[in-house]
């Protein structure tokens, strides 16, 4: 406890073993320097075999050494964070900020609607006051199949949320929960509630899968909800009007679950798309969500997750708020990034999808120098900062602002008012994608968005709890892995030569360690050239009997020959 009685909402600890690692890293660097000295001192003479290959190895070794130096920023100053949710509840339980959760999907074929709604249901079931929680599904495909699945989920939520609260269910994705619990219907010891909720889920799942397999909404289902009238025969994935439907209005006291408790606000959004206007992919969808949600719920904290990344920890929101609402350090924190973890990792993790080094080592190192990168999913943002808020050293965050519960507009009026904010022409001649919202112009818009925020003076936090906050689906085939890695590495490399390059854009604006960390990821793609050269060329010359590495000389004591 501090002398003034202040008890922080989170604690920072240095990683054990740091004292041992640093001397070890110094010895490794000495070895690297000796390799450089050897390569420069024993260059083959003109006309000797391997002269030019020798120079190539020198360049590759210089590259590896410098790349290794940049990587030390990810390992030199690792820290771990721990939160105190009990203190948060004691101080702020009645003044918790409103939270908007954004779930993004773009293709009902690649991202099945049943998977999408499981993620939505897990977000609706957070251990958080429902009147302060809103969940938005952004459907960039504008699919009536996804909308139908969300309709089904909105009804199932009335049973699922009370069940989760009563039995403290983890995880709160129904599919993940039921797959982890093996129930015997003939065993009387199983509670009736479990069998009932499982039956309700299986019925919903069957209806959704049957409709998706059919590929269209039946006439009977079309009469279920007025929202289906928004789809016409001319609508397509890349050409349709804005479709905005508020399925649950958190202000409506008549919308309750089976325990007579309120439900979180639930909104479906398919922003307008036209072939003649660039839609800016996920960044464009996120910016449309930010604008639309500012009218409907205006949550002070925004969480964005991919549709295949369900909530695995119902207290994740409270963990994030421990950083934002800390009385001394919270006002300088812009976003809190959680790691991306996956539930379908194979035993041998053949393609390295777990990314253990990044999640368990490197991001902890970046956190020690001012915060991790924003990696597009599992991240909590402060709305005001994404909307252009400026950093002030003495700034104080105010969390007691009123949520839009006193608005008198009807659901229809809210929908009509908000639609224009998701039109394909709204952002023309505005600062959206430049100074407001997520940045445009890069395949990894999340990285440059996080960098630009940090360059304004804000900090970010990395929180890696024991119980993973989010679990997703990793690529399972080599082509999928290669496409994903190509997108990431290509996007990072583009940043290096853009106006947001950490080499010059971040110079003097963020710590040197964080700048080195960003540069290291930006150089991920070209690192393959030196790696390929070093892997292939020496082997070919070895077959020809041309040495390119130091030869081992064994010293034999002369006394040996006397015997």
C-alpha positions in Angstrom: 0.0 0.0 0.0 1.3 3.5 -0.8 1.8 6.0 1.9 -1.3 8.0 0.8 -3.5 4.9 1.1 -3.9 4.4 -2.6 -4.5 0.8 -3.7 -3.9 0.3 -7.4 -6.4 -1.7 -9.6 -3.5 -3.5 -11.3 0.0 -4.4 -10.5 3.1 -4.7 -12.7 5.8 -7.3 -12.1 9.1 -7.9 -13.8 9.4 -11.4 -15.4 11.5 -13.8 -13.4 14.9 -14.7 -15.0 15.5 -11.2 -16.5 18.7 -10.8 -14.5 20.0 -14.1 -15.9 18.9 -13.4 -19.5 20.6 -10.0 -19.9 24.2 -11.3 -19.3 23.4 -14.3 -21.5 22.2 -11.9 -24.3 25.5 -9.9 -24.0 27.5 -13.1 -24.5 25.4 -13.9 -27.5 26.1 -10.5 -29.0 29.8 -10.9 -28.4 29.6 -14.2 -30.3 27.8 -12.4 -33.2 30.5 -9.7 -33.3 33.2 -12.4 -33.5 31.4 -14.0 -36.5 31.4 -10.6 -38.2 35.1 -10.2 -37.5 35.9 -13.7 -38.9 33.8 -13.1 -42.0 35.5 -9.8 -42.7 39.0 -11.0 -41.9 39.2 -14.1 -44.1 37.7 -13.0 -47.4 38.9 -15.3 -50.2 41.3 -13.7 -52.6 40.5 -12.8 -56.1 40.0 -15.9 -58.2 39.4 -18.2 -55.3 36.2 -20.3 -55.3 33.4 -18.9 -53.1 34.6 -15.3 -53.0 31.3 -13.8 -53.9 29.3 -16.3 -51.9 31.5 -15.3 -49.0 30.4 -11.7 -49.4 26.8 -12.9 -49.5 27.2 -14.7 -46.2 28.7 -11.6 -44.7 25.7 -9.6 -45.7 23.3 -12.3 -44.4 25.2 -12.5 -41.1 25.1 -8.7 -40.7 21.4 -8.9 -41.3 20.8 -11.7 -38.8 22.9 -9.8 -36.2 20.9 -6.5 -36.6 17.6 -8.5 -36.7 18.7 -10.1 -33.4 19.4 -6.8 -31.9 15.9 -5.5 -32.8 14.5 -8.6 -31.3 16.1 -7.8 -27.9 13.5 -5.1 -27.5 11.0 -7.9 -27.3 12.9 -9.7 -24.6 15.0 -7.3 -22.6 12.3 -5.7 -20.4 9.4 -8.2 -20.0 6.7 -7.4 -17.5 3.5 -9.2 -16.4 0.3 -7.5 -15.3 -2.2 -8.7 -12.7 -5.6 -7.1 -11.9 -7.6 -6.7 -8.7 -11.2 -7.0 -9.8 -12.4 -7.0 -6.2 -11.1 -3.5 -5.7 -12.8 -2.4 -8.9 -16.1 -3.7 -7.6 -15.7 -2.1 -4.2 -15.1 1.3 -5.7 -16.9 1.5 -9.0 -19.6 -1.2 -9.1 -22.4 1.4 -9.4 -20.4 3.6 -11.8 -19.0 1.1 -14.3 -18.8 2.6 -17.8 -20.9 1.3 -20.7 -19.3 -1.2 -23.0 -20.0 -1.8 -26.7 -18.8 -5.1 -28.2 -18.2 -5.3 -31.9 -18.2 -8.7 -33.6 -17.2 -8.6 -37.3 -18.0 -11.2 -40.0 -17.6 -11.0 -43.8 -18.6 -14.3 -45.4 -21.2 -16.8 -44.3 -19.5 -19.6 -46.3 -16.1 -19.2 -44.6 -17.5 -18.1 -41.3 -20.6 -20.2 -40.6 -23.5 -18.3 -39.0 -23.7 -20.8 -36.2 -20.1 -20.0 -35.3 -20.8 -16.3 -35.5 -23.8 -16.4 -33.1 -21.9 -18.5 -30.6 -19.4 -15.6 -30.4 -22.3 -13.1 -30.1 -23.9 -15.2 -27.3 -20.6 -15.4 -25.4 -20.3 -11.6 -25.5 -23.9 -11.1 -24.4 -23.2 -13.3 -21.4 -20.3 -11.3 -19.9 -20.4 -10.9 -16.1 -21.4 -7.3 -16.5 -24.6 -5.2 -15.9 -26.8 -5.9 -19.0 -28.0 -2.3 -19.1 -24.4 -1.2 -19.7 -23.6 -3.8 -22.3 -24.3 -3.6 -26.0 -23.3 -6.2 -28.7 -23.1 -5.3 -32.4 -22.7 -7.8 -35.2 -21.2 -6.2 -38.3 -22.1 -8.4 -41.3 -20.0 -7.2 -44.2 -21.6 -9.8 -46.5 -25.1 -8.5 -45.9 -26.3 -12.1 -45.6 -29.9 -12.8 -44.7 -28.7 -16.2 -43.4 -26.5 -14.5 -40.8 -29.4 -12.2 -39.9 -31.7 -15.2 -39.4 -29.1 -16.9 -37.2 -28.8 -13.8 -35.1 -32.6 -13.7 -34.7 -32.6 -17.2 -33.4 -29.7 -16.4 -31.0 -31.6 -13.4 -29.7 -34.4 -15.6 -28.5 -32.1 -18.3 -27.2 -30.2 -15.6 -25.2 -33.3 -15.2 -23.0 -32.6 -18.7 -21.7 -28.8 -18.9 -22.0 -27.9 -15.7 -20.0 -29.8 -16.7 -16.9 -28.4 -20.2 -17.1 -24.8 -18.8 -17.3 -25.4 -16.5 -14.3 -27.0 -19.2 -12.2 -24.3 -21.9 -12.7 -21.4 -19.5 -13.3 -20.7 -21.2 -16.7 -17.4 -21.0 -18.4 -16.9 -20.7 -21.3 -20.1 -18.9 -22.3 -20.1 -19.9 -25.9 -22.8 -22.5 -26.0 -21.0 -24.7 -28.5 -17.7 -24.6 -26.5 -19.5 -25.2 -23.2 -21.6 -28.2 -24.4 -18.6 -29.8 -26.2 -16.6 -29.6 -22.9 -19.4 -31.2 -20.8 -20.4 -34.7 -21.5 -24.0 -35.3 -20.2 -25.8 -38.6 -20.0 -29.5 -38.0 -20.6 -30.3 -41.2 -18.6 -28.3 -40.0 -15.6 -30.7 -38.6 -13.0 -27.9 -36.7 -11.3 -27.7 -34.2 -14.2 -29.7 -31.1 -13.4 -32.8 -30.6 -15.4 -31.7 -27.1 -16.3 -28.7 -28.5 -18.1 -30.6 -30.9 -20.2 -33.2 -28.3 -21.0 -30.8 -25.6 -22.1 -28.8 -28.1 -24.2 -32.0 -29.3 -25.9 -32.9 -25.6 -26.7 -29.4 -25.0 -28.2 -29.5 -28.1 -30.3 -32.9 -27.2 -31.7 -31.6 -23.7 -32.5 -28.5 -25.1 -34.1 -30.4 -27.5 -36.2 -32.7 -24.8 -37.5 -29.8 -22.5 -38.4 -27.8 -25.3 -40.1 -30.9 -26.5 -42.0 -31.6 -23.0 -43.3 -27.9 -22.4 -44.2 -27.8 -25.7 -46.1 -31.0 -24.7 -48.0 -29.2 -21.5 -49.0 -32.2 -19.2 -48.6 -34.8 -18.1 -46.1 -38.1 -20.0 -46.4 -41.4 -18.2 -46.8 -42.4 -19.3 -43.4 -39.3 -17.7 -41.8 -39.6 -14.6 -43.9 -42.8 -13.8 -42.1 -41.1 -14.0 -38.7 -39.5 -10.6 -38.6 -39.9 -7.3 -40.5 -36.1 -7.2 -40.9 -36.2 -9.6 -43.8 -38.0 -7.0 -45.8 -34.7 -5.1 -46.1 -33.4 -7.8 -48.5 -34.5 -7.7 -52.1 -33.7 -9.7 -55.2 -31.2 -7.1 -56.3 -29.1 -7.1 -53.2 -25.7 -8.8 -53.3 -22.7 -9.1 -51.1 -21.0 -6.1 -52.7 -24.0 -4.0 -53.6 -26.7 -3.4 -51.0 -28.3 -0.7 -48.9 -27.5 -0.2 -45.2 -29.4 -2.8 -43.1 -29.7 -1.9 -39.5 -31.8 -3.8 -37.0 -32.0 -3.3 -33.2 -33.1 -6.8 -32.1 -32.9 -6.0 -28.3 -33.3 -2.5 -27.1 -31.6 -2.2 -23.7 -33.8 0.7 -22.8 -37.0 -1.3 -23.2 -38.0 -2.6 -19.7 -40.3 -5.1 -21.4 -37.5 -7.1 -23.0 -36.4 -9.5 -20.3 -34.9 -13.0 -20.0 -36.6 -15.9 -18.3 -35.5 -14.6 -14.9 -37.2 -11.2 -15.5 -33.8 -9.5 -15.9 -32.9 -7.1 -18.6 -31.0 -8.1 -21.7 -28.0 -6.3 -23.3 -28.7 -4.3 -26.4 -28.3 -6.4 -29.6 -27.8 -4.8 -33.0 -27.3 -6.2 -36.5 -25.5 -3.9 -39.0 -24.7 -4.5 -42.7 -23.2 -1.2 -43.9 -24.1 0.0 -47.4 -21.8 -1.2 -50.1 -21.6 0.0 -53.7 -19.2 -1.3 -56.4 -18.0 2.3 -57.2 -16.9 3.1 -53.6 -14.0 1.5 -51.8 -15.3 -0.1 -48.6 -11.8 -0.4 -46.8 -12.5 -3.9 -45.6 -12.5 -4.5 -41.8 -11.3 -1.0 -41.0 -14.3 0.4 -42.8 -16.7 -1.9 -41.0 -15.2 -1.0 -37.6 -15.5 2.8 -38.4 -19.1 2.3 -39.4 -19.7 0.5 -36.1 -18.1 3.3 -34.1 -20.4 5.9 -35.7 -23.6 3.9 -35.5 -23.0 2.8 -31.9 -22.4 6.4 -30.9 -26.1 7.1 -31.6 -27.6 3.9 -30.2 -25.5 3.1 -27.0 -22.4 5.3 -27.0 -20.4 2.9 -24.9 -17.3 4.5 -23.4 -15.3 1.3 -23.9 -15.2 -0.6 -27.2 -14.2 -4.2 -27.5 -13.7 -5.7 -31.0 -13.5 -9.4 -31.6 -13.4 -11.5 -34.8 -16.5 -13.7 -35.3 -14.4 -16.9 -34.7 -13.0 -15.6 -31.4 -15.5 -16.3 -28.7 -15.3 -15.1 -25.1 -13.6 -17.7 -22.9 -13.6 -15.6 -19.7 -16.7 -13.8 -18.5 -14.6 -11.4 -16.4 -12.5 -10.1 -19.2 -14.3 -6.7 -19.3 -13.7 -6.2 -15.6 -10.0 -7.1 -16.1 -9.7 -4.5 -18.8 -11.5 -1.9 -16.7 -8.9 -2.4 -13.9 -6.4 -0.7 -16.3 -8.7 2.0 -17.6 -10.1 3.0 -14.2 -7.0 3.0 -12.1 -6.8 6.4 -10.4 -3.2 7.1 -11.1 -2.3 5.4 -14.4 -5.7 4.8 -16.0 -5.9 8.2 -17.7 -2.9 7.5 -19.9 -4.1 4.1 -21.2 -5.7 4.0 -24.7 -6.2 0.3 -25.2 -5.8 -3.0 -23.5 -4.7 -5.9 -25.8 -5.4 -9.5 -24.9 -3.6 -12.4 -26.7 -5.1 -14.3 -29.5 -5.4 -18.0 -28.5 -6.9 -20.9 -30.4 -8.8 -24.0 -29.4 -8.1 -26.1 -32.4 -4.3 -26.3 -32.1 -3.0 -29.8 -33.0 -0.8 -31.8 -30.6 2.4 -31.0 -32.5 1.2 -27.5 -33.7 2.6 -28.3 -37.2 2.2 -24.8 -38.6 3.1 -22.9 -35.4 -0.4 -21.4 -35.1 -0.2 -21.1 -31.3 2.3 -18.2 -31.8 3.5 -19.0 -28.3 6.7 -16.9 -28.6 4.6 -13.8 -29.5 2.0 -14.3 -26.8 4.1 -15.5 -24.0 7.4 -13.6 -24.6 7.4 -10.8 -27.2 4.3 -8.9 -26.2 5.3 -9.0 -22.6 8.6 -7.4 -23.7 6.8 -4.6 -25.7 4.6 -4.0 -22.7 7.7 -3.1 -20.7 8.4 -0.3 -23.2 5.0 1.4 -23.4 2.6 -1.3 -24.6 1.9 -3.9 -27.2 0.7 -3.5 -30.8 -3.0 -3.5 -31.5 -3.6 -6.8 -33.3 -7.2 -6.4 -34.5 -9.1 -8.7 -32.1 -9.5 -9.1 -28.4 -8.7 -5.4 -27.8 -10.5 -2.9 -25.5 -10.4 0.7 -26.7 -11.5 4.0 -25.2 -14.0 5.4 -27.6 -12.9 9.0 -27.1 -9.3 8.2 -28.2 -10.4 6.4 -31.4 -12.5 9.4 -32.1 -9.5 11.8 -32.0 -9.1 12.4 -28.3 -5.8 14.2 -27.5 -3.4 13.1 -24.8 -2.9 15.3 -21.7 -0.5 14.5 -18.9 -2.9 15.8 -16.3 -6.0 14.4 -18.0 -8.6 12.8 -15.8 -11.0 10.2 -17.2 -14.6 10.6 -16.3 -16.6 7.4 -16.2 -19.8 8.6 -14.7 -21.4 9.9 -17.9 -24.9 8.9 -18.6 -25.7 6.1 -21.1 -28.3 6.8 -23.7 -31.1 5.4 -21.4 -33.0 8.7 -21.3 -33.3 9.0 -25.1 -37.0 9.1 -26.1 -36.6 8.0 -29.7 -38.3 4.8 -30.7 -36.3 1.9 -32.1 -37.4 2.7 -35.6 -36.3 6.4 -35.2 -32.9 5.3 -33.9 -32.5 2.9 -36.8 -33.4 5.6 -39.3 -31.1 8.2 -37.7 -28.1 5.8 -37.6 -28.4 4.4 -41.1 -26.8 7.4 -42.8 -23.7 6.9 -40.7 -23.1 3.6 -42.4 -23.6 4.8 -45.9 -20.9 4.2 -48.6 -20.5 8.0 -49.1 -20.5 9.2 -45.5 -16.8 9.3 -45.1 -16.1 11.4 -48.2 -14.3 14.7 -47.3 -14.1 13.6 -43.7 -11.2 12.6 -41.4 -12.5 9.1 -41.0 -9.7 6.6 -41.8 -7.1 9.4 -41.3 -7.5 11.1 -37.9 -10.6 9.4 -36.7 -11.3 5.7 -36.2 -9.1 2.9 -37.7 -6.6 4.0 -40.3 -7.0 3.1 -44.0 -4.4 2.1 -46.6 -2.8 -1.0 -45.1 -3.7 -4.7 -44.9 -2.8 -4.5 -41.2 -4.8 -1.4 -40.4 -4.8 -2.4 -36.7 -1.0 -2.1 -36.4 -0.8 1.5 -37.8 -3.9 2.5 -35.8 -2.2 1.4 -32.6 1.1 3.0 -33.6 -0.5 6.3 -34.3 -2.3 6.3 -31.0 0.9 5.5 -29.1 2.8 8.3 -31.0 0.3 10.8 -29.6 1.5 10.0 -26.1 -1.0 7.3 -25.1 0.1 4.0 -23.6 -1.3 0.5 -24.1 -1.4 -2.5 -21.9 -1.0 -6.2 -22.5 -2.9 -8.6 -20.3 -2.4 -12.4 -20.5 -4.6 -14.0 -17.8 -4.2 -17.6 -16.7 -7.7 -18.3 -18.1 -7.5 -17.2 -21.7 -10.0 -14.3 -22.4 -10.6 -15.4 -26.1 -10.4 -18.6 -28.0 -10.6 -18.7 -31.8 -10.1 -21.0 -34.8 -6.6 -21.2 -36.4 -5.9 -22.1 -40.0 -5.7 -25.9 -40.4 -4.1 -26.3 -43.8 -0.8 -25.1 -45.3 -2.5 -22.9 -48.0 -4.5 -21.1 -45.3 -1.5 -20.6 -43.1 0.6 -19.2 -46.0 -2.2 -16.8 -47.0 -2.5 -15.5 -43.5 1.2 -15.1 -43.0 1.6 -13.4 -46.4 -1.0 -10.9 -45.5 0.6 -10.1 -42.1 4.2 -10.0 -43.3 3.3 -8.0 -46.5 1.2 -5.5 -44.5 4.0 -5.0 -41.9 6.6 -4.5 -44.6 4.4 -1.9 -46.4 4.2 0.0 -43.1 8.0 0.3 -43.1 7.9 2.4 -46.3 4.7 4.3 -45.5 4.2 7.6 -43.7 3.5 5.5 -40.6 6.9 3.9 -40.7 8.2 3.3 -37.1 11.7 4.2 -38.4 10.8 7.9 -38.8 7.1 8.5 -37.9 7.6 7.1 -34.4 11.1 8.7 -33.9 11.1 10.6 -30.6 7.4 9.9 -30.0 7.6 6.5 -28.4 10.4 4.7 -26.4 13.4 3.4 -28.3 12.6 -0.2 -27.2 9.0 0.0 -28.6 10.2 1.6 -31.8 12.7 -1.3 -32.2 9.9 -3.8 -31.6 7.8 -2.3 -34.3 10.7 -2.2 -36.7 11.4 -5.9 -36.0 7.9 -6.9 -37.1 8.1 -4.7 -40.1 11.2 -6.5 -41.2 9.6 -10.0 -40.8 9.1 -10.4 -44.6 12.6 -9.5 -45.9 14.1 -11.7 -43.3 13.2 -14.7 -45.5 15.7 -13.6 -48.1 18.7 -13.9 -45.8 17.3 -17.1 -44.4 16.8 -18.7 -47.8 20.3 -17.7 -48.9 21.9 -19.0 -45.7 20.0 -22.3 -45.9 20.6 -23.1 -49.5 24.0 -21.7 -50.7 26.4 -23.1 -48.1 24.9 -26.6 -48.6 25.5 -26.4 -52.4 29.1 -25.3 -51.9 29.7 -28.0 -49.3 28.8 -30.6 -51.9 31.5 -29.1 -54.1 34.0 -29.3 -51.2 34.4 -25.5 -50.9 34.5 -24.5 -47.1 32.6 -21.4 -46.2 32.9 -21.7 -42.4 35.8 -21.9 -40.0 37.6 -25.2 -40.0 38.1 -26.9 -36.6 41.8 -27.5 -35.8 42.5 -30.1 -33.1 45.5 -29.4 -31.0 47.4 -32.6 -30.2 50.0 -32.5 -27.4 53.5 -33.5 -28.7 53.9 -35.8 -25.7 51.3 -38.1 -27.3 53.8 -39.1 -30.0 56.4 -40.2 -27.4 54.3 -43.2 -26.5 
